[in-house]
Amino acid sequence: MLDHSRGRNADADDDEVEPFGGLVRYERHVPLHQVSYYLCGELQAPQYYTELFYTLRSAAETDLIYLHINSPGGDFNTGLQIINNMLASDAHVVTVLEARAYSMAAFIFLTGDELIVHDNCQLMFHTYSSSFAGKGSEQLAEVHALGSWFEKVTTRLCTPFLSTTDINHILQGSDLWMDSDEIRRRLARIKPARTKATPRKPAVRKSKTPA
């Protein structure tokens, strides 16, 4: 007969339910490769950074790359190539602010997957500087193209760390300075979660105050 209270054939043997034995752990060991680079002094021509480019491009997901920064900035094209390779890298890239990061170096700092800020450091943002040659019409066209390009780059790399008002002030020629306390305050407002395929928002880990 059918036992409606149990929703099964009452004449059938009761199924034995094995006791829950707990979670089973599956473990995989992968090598962790850690590399450190020190971006110290002015950013030079891009050919001096090909090893860094290759390391970033060829890194695996389990690799950890530290970029220690103490730089006044420098070659804008070199900085962009470093940033584009950081964004394309499968590695977890940690940028460490160890003293100052001005101009292009500040952009590189903000591009890290994880941002570490030591005490007594500074960031500084300002607009680009350049020299022009050629006919007047050519110079005007170049100024317009560079201005539009710089605005897009700054907005893409520095938002939301910099506000729209901040970026407008920079584009109008103002220098924006901030110390470690202000950097940490701004980073604390930003959600840490991000992926390589979406616009990246920096996470922050505070360094310990030296004894």
Helices and strands as residue ranges (DSSP letters): E 2-3, E 8-9, E 34-40, G 46-49, H 50-58, E 64-71, H 76-88, E 92-102, H 104-110, E 114-117, E 122-125, H 136-158, H 164-171, E 176-179, H 180-188, E 203-206
